[in-house]
């Protein structure tokens, strides 16, 4: 498993996501309005939509292209799923493990 410190959580505004390259893998990292952090694959498996640009709530992200909803905890979606990664906030920054 590869991992990286992507820097401070403050670089991702609450309610938004950003893409990061972690060891050659594009990962979308999300910061919920409640302060939680989640990481998933960057592209929707349906048609490659940019998940970091999707709408998020406390538990899921909505693909901006075709409104597919994916759960942050499991990656489950309506007819396909996404890969989820471990993300934790530390004093040193946000650590993402893939």
C-alpha positions in Angstrom: 0.0 0.0 0.0 1.3 3.4 -0.9 0.4 6.5 1.0 1.0 10.2 1.1 0.6 13.3 3.2 -1.3 15.6 0.8 -0.9 18.6 3.1 -3.2 20.6 5.3 -7.0 20.0 5.3 -7.4 23.8 4.9 -6.6 23.5 1.2 -9.9 21.7 0.6 -12.8 24.0 1.5 -15.7 22.4 3.5 -18.2 20.9 1.2 -15.8 20.4 -1.7 -13.3 17.9 -3.1 -9.9 18.1 -4.8 -7.9 15.7 -6.9 -4.4 14.5 -5.9 -1.8 12.3 -7.6 -0.7 9.7 -5.0 2.0 7.4 -6.4 0.6 7.7 -9.9 -3.0 7.1 -8.9 -5.5 10.0 -9.1 -7.5 10.3 -5.9 -10.4 12.6 -5.1 -10.3 13.8 -1.5 -13.4 15.3 0.1 -13.9 17.6 3.1 -17.5 17.5 4.3 -19.1 20.4 6.0 -19.1 18.4 9.2 -15.3 18.2 9.0 -14.9 14.6 7.9 -12.5 13.6 5.2 -13.0 10.9 2.6 -10.9 9.7 -0.4 -12.1 7.8 -3.5 -11.0 7.1 -7.0 -11.0 10.4 -9.0 -13.2 9.3 -12.0 -16.7 7.9 -12.0 -16.7 4.4 -13.4 -19.8 5.1 -15.4 -18.5 7.7 -17.9 -15.3 9.1 -16.3 -17.0 12.1 -14.6 -14.7 14.1 -12.2 -16.0 13.0 -8.8 -14.1 15.8 -7.0 -16.4 18.3 -8.8 -19.5 16.5 -7.6 -21.9 17.5 -4.9 -21.2 16.0 -1.5 -23.1 15.5 1.7 -22.0 13.8 4.9 -22.1 10.4 3.4 -21.9 10.4 -0.3 -20.8 12.2 -3.5 -23.0 12.8 -6.6 -21.2 12.5 -10.0 -21.5 15.8 -11.8 -22.2 14.2 -15.2 -25.0 11.7 -14.7 -26.1 12.1 -11.0 -24.9 8.7 -9.8 -24.6 8.7 -6.0 -21.7 6.9 -4.3 -21.3 6.2 -0.6 -18.1 7.4 0.9 -17.9 4.5 3.4 -18.3 1.6 0.9 -18.1 3.1 -2.6 -21.5 1.5 -3.4 -23.5 3.2 -6.2 -26.7 2.4 -8.1 -25.2 0.2 -10.8 -21.5 0.4 -10.3 -19.1 1.2 -7.4 -16.0 3.2 -6.7 -12.8 2.5 -4.9 -12.5 4.1 -1.5 -9.2 4.8 0.3 -8.3 5.5 3.9 -7.9 9.2 4.7 -7.1 10.6 8.2 -6.4 14.0 9.4 -3.3 14.4 11.6 -1.3 17.3 12.9 1.1 16.8 10.0 -1.7 17.0 7.4 -4.2 14.7 5.6 -2.8 11.2 5.1 -4.2 9.1 2.3 -3.4 5.4 1.9 -4.1 3.6 -1.4 
